[in-house]
């Protein structure tokens, strides 16, 4: 009979936490790419576009 620690040792360390972080990073990347695509459709100069993207990066949690 197991002492209860056997099964825990087989699991990856903090698998849930790393999955949550990976999901957040993926969502941030998708949001950034979507904003970049929207800004390319609008009539902004390249300098204005870069300023908006830099501001967006600062505001993203």
HUKA-V272858 format. One record per backbone hydrogen bond with DSSP energy under -1.0 kcal/mol. CO is the residue of the C=O (numbers start at 1). NH is the residue of the N-H. Records with the same first field share a line. If there is no record, write none. Layout:
CO: NH, NH
//
This chain:
5: 9
12: 15
14: 18
15: 19
16: 20
17: 21
18: 22
19: 23
20: 24
21: 25
22: 26
23: 27
24: 28
25: 29
26: 30
27: 31
28: 32
29: 33
30: 34
31: 35
32: 36
33: 37
34: 38
35: 39
36: 40
37: 41
38: 42
42: 44
45: 49
46: 50
47: 51
48: 52
49: 53
50: 54
51: 55
52: 56
53: 57
54: 58
55: 59
56: 60
//
